[in-house]
Amino acid sequence: MTADTSKPVGVREASEREKNERAASRWATVRTAVLTLFPLALLGAAFWIGRLVRPGADDWCFLPVVRDEGAAGMIAKFYLHDNGRVANALLVVGYGAFGVPGQQWYALVSGVVVVGVLWALTLAALGRAGLSAPRGVPLLVAATAAVIFLLATPDTYKTFYWPASSVSHTVSPVLACAAVIPLLRARSGRGRALASAVALVAGVFIGTLSEETSVVACVVLCAVLLLLGFRAVPGPSPGPGPVRTRIWCAAAFAGIVIGTAVLYFSPGAHARRERFGADAGSMFGAEQLVAALRAFGEILVTVLTTWQYAGALAVGVLLGLSVRGGQWGPDGPLVRRPLPPVLAGVLVFLVSGCLCTVITYPVFGTGVVTAARVWGDFLLVYVLLLTGVGALLGRELRARRRGARTATAVAAAVSVLTCVGLAVPLIRLGTEMQVRAEHWDRQDRSLRDGAARGAQVLPYTPVSVGRMLEPFGGHGRRVWPAQCVAEYYHLEKVTYSTRLP
């Protein structure tokens, strides 16, 4: 076959270039789709395993209240007696109103919310920066970040599957991220006013949902204001203007202060502080602070040595290599001076993690080192930080036109290995949950049948998973929450048994 010489050389070269670009684009789309299948498949498996969740620990006490007294009773329980977290009570009602099925659907609903918020946040950030990414890349970033955030902890059951913990420490920081999206999307005065109103309302909600997420949010807001004050990113900003951002931060601060005040001065929070001796004097005493700092150091070692977090860095590299335009060009400020925002992100992670450990230490003591379920408030910052650093690295490689193909291959491999590495413990946990669900269902039928026959006292055998507390744990030494189980089944009392019915 002979080359077509009827067209001028320049036209032929342009046509060949367009053909090569289309082929490269098709290959990139296929590669992105294949890579996205891994985190989405892992999330699908995690959602399917969620059907095996059964009530345990605090659930035993929440479900009877929601069933018998409704939302008002649950809010009163939290505000007047437990901890003052009004928003937490509302979320408990949201899944507790459906009984056991609400527990089983929780993983699916909360997981979809996490992926959806991270996906929307990625799209909003790219759009605000004037960037475009190939189709599917934002979903790949969001799905991978969600998988790592939800499953890369030492205790996935309590972090993801146990609703009572997840609403306070896993979903709450994601909801805080969702409040940023209207600010990034705002293009008019009305849009900016709406974004500030959302920040105010979200701040109140977060303030009455999770003390730890409130701390993290305040640290992030302080870092943003400091970066604006020092003009760490020169030239035109890829986000909203400084004045608008300051107004939004002020609204978010005000909301958090209002919500935190409602929580802190509630009778329930006062009762909780008395139960654990968690007053300000003991919490910030020298001895307590040293112990909390030591505990955070141990947590930090665990987090930094969990290799699956490298997947967030890898997917960030893929994002940075694929985006076009905006402030990310070869001469853009985010490429020329990436150090200040990166350092700010590292400090936010360290400071917020340390403060979260300090305020939870009076409740958990040295156990905070193994209570991975309460780390989620600041671990989302870590995942987003790694993703952002990876994006900067990828964009730097693209700007220098050096090693981009190698970096793409390595990042894709790490992303896949991360999903595979997280799948292994998930399968093991699913097997344990299957066993527990079968035992729980058998005992549930027995207790219901006994209550229907008019029995008032029945035996109960602890069936636990994921280090969850159960009535008569520790070989019968720990009674709580046995009375809540009795109320759940309309009994007067349950007694300790070592044999399942």
N, C-alpha and C positions, 0 to 999 in steps of 0.2 A: 504494500500500500504506500502510495506516495503522499507527502505532506501537501496540504492545500496551500498553493502559492498564489491563489487568486486574491487573497486579502493582504493588505499592507502588514509589514512585520509587527508594528505596534499594536494593531488590532488583534493579530493572532496571539501575541503575548498576553494581552489583556483578557482574551477569551480563555486562554490556558490558565491564567491566574484565577479567574472566576470559577473555572471548573475545579481547580485544586481546592479553593476555599469552600466550595459547596461539599466536596468530598470530605474535607476536614471537619466541616460543621456536622455532617451526617455521622461521622465517626464519633465526634464528641458527644452528640446526642445519644447514640447507642451506648457509649461508655458510661455516661451519666445515668442512663436508665438502668443499666446492669448494676452499677454501684448502689443506686438507690434501693434496689430490690433487697439488698442485704439488711439494712436497718429496718425497712418496712416489714420484711418477713420476720425479723426478730421481734418487732413490736407486735405483729399479728400473733406470734406464738405466746408472747407475754399476756396479751389480751385473752387468748383462749384459756390459758392457765388460770386466769382470774375467776373462772367459773367455779374453781375449787375453794375459793375463800369462804370461810365460815366465821361467825362471831367469836371473839375472844377478848380477854382483858377488859378494857374500858367499854367495849361494845356491849358486854353483858349488862352494864349499868345504863347505857344510853338508850338501848332499844326499848326497854319497858317504859321509860319516861316518854319517849316519842309516841309510842303506841297508846299509852293511857292518858297523857296530858297534852300531846301535840306540841306545836312550835312554842307556845307560850310557856309550857312547863319546862322545855329544854332550855330556853333562854333564861328563865328564872334560875334553873339549876346552875348554869354556868355563871351568871352574873352575881347571884347571891351566895353561892356555896363553893363552887369549884375553882374558878380562875379568872372570872371577869371577861372572858373572851366571847363577846356577843356574836361577832361575825362567825366565829368558830361554831357556835351553837346553831346558827342558821345553816351552815354547810352540813353539819351533822344531821339536821332535820331533812336536808335535801336528799341524802341517801338512806337515812334511818327510817324515813316514812314508808319505804318499800320493804322493810324487814330484811330477811336474809338475801333476797334477790338484789336489794340495793347494795349490799356488800359485794355481791358477785359481779355486778355491772360497774362497780366503782373504778376498777382498773381500766376498763375500756374507755369510760367517759373521761376520767382524769388524764389518761394517756393521750386521747385525741385533743383535749384542751392544751396539753403541753406542746404537742407537735404543731397544732394550729397557731398558737401564740408565737412560737419560735419562727414558724414559717412567715407569718404576717410581719413579725419584727424584722426579719431578714429582708423581705421585700420592701418594707417601709424605709429601712436604713439605706438600701441600695438606691431606691428612688430619690430619697432626699439628697444623697450625694451625687446625683446625676449619673449613676452607673447603670449599666445594663449587663445582665448575666445570661448565658445560654439557658434555654428552657430546661427546667428540671433541676438546675443547680441549687436554687434556694430551697427546694424541697429536700434535696440530698443533705444540705447543711442542717436544716431543721430536724430531719429524722435522725441523723447521726448524733447531733447534740442531745436530742431527747433520749435516745437509747443510752448514751453514756451517762447522762444525768440521772436517769431512773434506775439503771441496772449495774452501774460500776461501783456500787458501795458494798461494804462487807455484810450488810443486812438488807437485802433486797425486799424481803417480806415486809418488814416494818416501814421501809422507805416508800414502797410503791403499792403493796397490796393491802396494808392495814389502813383503812380510811381514817381512823382516829389520829394517826400520826401524820399521814400524807397531807391532810387538809392544812395542818399547821406548819409543816416544814418542807413539803415538796411542792404542793400546788401554790402556796402563798407567795414564794418569790417569783413564780411564773406569772401570777396575777399582777404583781408589781411591775414586771416587764411589760405586760399588756397596757398599762397606763401610759407608757412612753409612745405607743403607736400613734395615738391622735396627734401628739406634738409633731412627730415626723411627717405625718400626712397633711397637716394644716397648711393651707395655701392662702387663706384669707383671714381678715380680722375676726370674722365669726368663727372660723375654724380654730384659730388660736385661743379665742375665749372658751370655746367648747373643750379644747385640750386642757386648759387650766382648770376648768370645772371638773373634768374627769379626774385630774390629778388630785384635786381637793377631796372628792368623794372616795377615790381609791385609797388615799392616805388615811382617811377615817376608817375605812374597811380594814386595811392592813393593820392599822394601829390596834384594832379590837380583835384581830385574828391571830397575830403572832408577834410576840415581843422581839424575837430574833430577826424576823424579816424586817421589822421596823428599824432595828439597829442597822442592818445592812443597807436599807434604803437611805437612811440618813447619812451614812458614810459615803455612799455613791453620790448623793446630792452635794455633799461638801466637796468632793473631788471635782465634780463638774463646775461648781462655782469657783474653785481655786484655779482650774484650768482656764476658765473664762477671764478671771482676774489677771493672771499672768500672761494671757494670750499665748498659751503654749503651742497653739497651732496657728502660724502666721497666715496672712492672706485671707481670702474669702473662705468662710466656714462652709463645710459640706452639709451642715445641718441648719436648724433654725438660727436666727440672729441672736447675738448675746443678750440683748434686752428681753426678747421674747422667752429665751431659755431661762433667764433669771426670774421672770414672772412665774413661769411654770414651776420652777424649783421652789419658789416661795409658797405657791399654792400647795404643792406636795408636802412641804415641810409643815405647813399649817394643818393640813389634814392629818398627818401622822401625829402631831402634837395633840390635836383634839382627841383622836382615837386612843392614843396612849394614856391620856389623862382619864378618859372614861374607863379604860381597863384598870389603870393603876389604883384609882380611888374607889373601885367597886368593892362591895363586901366580899365577893368571891376571891379577888386578888389578895385582899387583906388576910382572909382565912388561909389562903395558900402560903403566903409569906410566913404566917405563924406556924403552919404545919412543918415547914422546912427550915425555919429560922433564916429566911432569905431577906432580911432587912438590909438597907443600904450600908449600915455600919459593918455587918459581917461580910457582905458581898465584896466590898472594896477594902477590907482590912488587908494589911501587908501579908499575913500568912496565907489568907485565902487567895489573894492575887498571885502570889508565887506558885501556889498549887495549881491554879487555873492556867497560868502561863506554861507550866510544865506539862499539863494535860494537853494544851493546844500544840505544844511541840511534838508530842506523841501522835496526835491526830495528823499533824502536818507530815510526819514521816510516813504514815499509812497512806495518805492521799498522794504524796509525791512518788511513792514507790508502786502505785497502782498503774501498771503500764497501759491499761486500756484508755486512760485519759489522753494518751498520745493520738487517739483517733480524732479528737476535737482539733488538735493542731493540724493533723493531716487533711481533714476536710476543709479547714481554713485555707490551707495552701492551695487546694483545688479551686476554692472560690477566688482567691487572689490571682491565680493564673488565668482564670476565665473571664473576669470582669473587664469592661471596657469603659473609657471615658471618665468624666468627672474629675474629682480631686486626686485620682489615682494614677494620672499620667506620669511620664518620666520626670516632669518638673512639678508635679503636684505636691502640696505641703505635707500630705500624709505619708508620702514616700521620702521626701527630703528630710523631714524631722519627725520620725515615728517614735523617738525615745520618750518624750514627755508623756504622751497618753499611755504608752505601755507601762512606764514606771508608775503612773497614777493607778493603772489597773492592778498592778502587783500590790501596791500599798493598800488599795481598797480591799483586796482579797485577804491580805494578812491582818489588817486592822479589824475588819468586820468579823473575820473568823475568830480572832482573839477576843473581841468583845462578846461575841455570841457564847464562847466558852465560859467567859467570866460570869455572865448572867445565868447560865444553866448549871454551873458548877454547884451552887448551893443545893440544887434539887438532886442531881445525879452523883455528886461527889467524884471520886476517881472513876466511877462507871461511865462518865461522859466520854472517856477514851474509847469505849466499845459501843456507845450508844450512837451508832452511825445514823440513825433516823433523824437526829436533830442537827446533822451537819448540812442538810440540804439547803438551808437558808443562805449559806455562804458558798456552797459548792457550785451553785448555778453561776455565780460570778466567776469561779475558776474555769468552768467549761466555756463560758462566753469569752473570757480573757484568752484562753488558749486558741479558740477559734479566730479571734481578732488578730492575735500575733501571727497565726498561720497565714491569714489573709494578707497581712503586711509582708511576710516573707515571700509568699507566692507572687505578689505584685512587684516586689523588688527583683525577683528572678526574671519576671517578664520584662520589666523596664530595662534590665541589663542584657536581655536577650541571651542569657547564658544558662544552660542546664535545665531549661524549662521542661523538656521531654522526660529527662531523668527524674526530675522532681515530681512530675505528674504520675509516672509509673510507681515511684516509691510511696507517694501519698495515697494513691489508690490501693496499693497493697496493704499499707498500714490500716486504712479504713476498713478493708475487708477482714483483716486479721483481728481487728478490734471487735467486730460483730461476732466472729467465730469464737473469740475468747470469752465474750459475754454470754454466748449461747450455752456453753458447757455448764456453768453453775446454775443457769436458769433451768435447764433440763433436770438437774439434780433437785433443785427446789420444787419443781413441778411434781416430781415423784413423791417427795415428802408431803406436799400438800394433798396429793391424791389419797395417800394413806390416812392423813388426818381427816379429810372430808368423809371418807367411808366410816371411820370410827365415830366422828361427830354425828353423822346422819343416823347411825344405828342407835346411839345413845339418845338423840333427839326424839326419835320415834318412841323409845322406851319411856322417857320422861313424860311425853305428851299422853301416851296411853295410860300411864300411872295417874297423872293428874285428872284425866277424863273419868277414871274409875273412882275418884274421890280421895286419893291418897294425899297426905299433907307433907310427909317426909319421905324422900327418896334418895337412894345412893347416887353419887356422881364420881366418875373416874376422870382425872385430868387428861386431856388430849391436846397437846401443844405442838406448835411448829414455829420455826424461826425465832426461838427464844421468847415466845409470847407467854405472858403470865396467864395462868389458869387457876381456878379454885383448887385449893389443896396442893399447890405446887410444893416442891421440896419435900416429897414423900409425906404430904399431909400437914407440914408445919405451917405453911402460909395459907390462911383461910380465904383471904380476899381473892376474887369477888363472889364468894359463895352465896351471900344473901341476894346479890343481884341476879344470879342464876335462878334462885328460888322465885324471885319476883317475875322473872321472864316466863317461867312455867306455871305461875299462879300457885306456888307451893309455899308452905311456911318455912321449910328448911330443906337443905340438901346436906348429906353426910358423905364423908370420905370413903371411897371404895377403890380397890386396886384391880377390880375385874370389870371389863366392859359387859353390858347386858347382852 
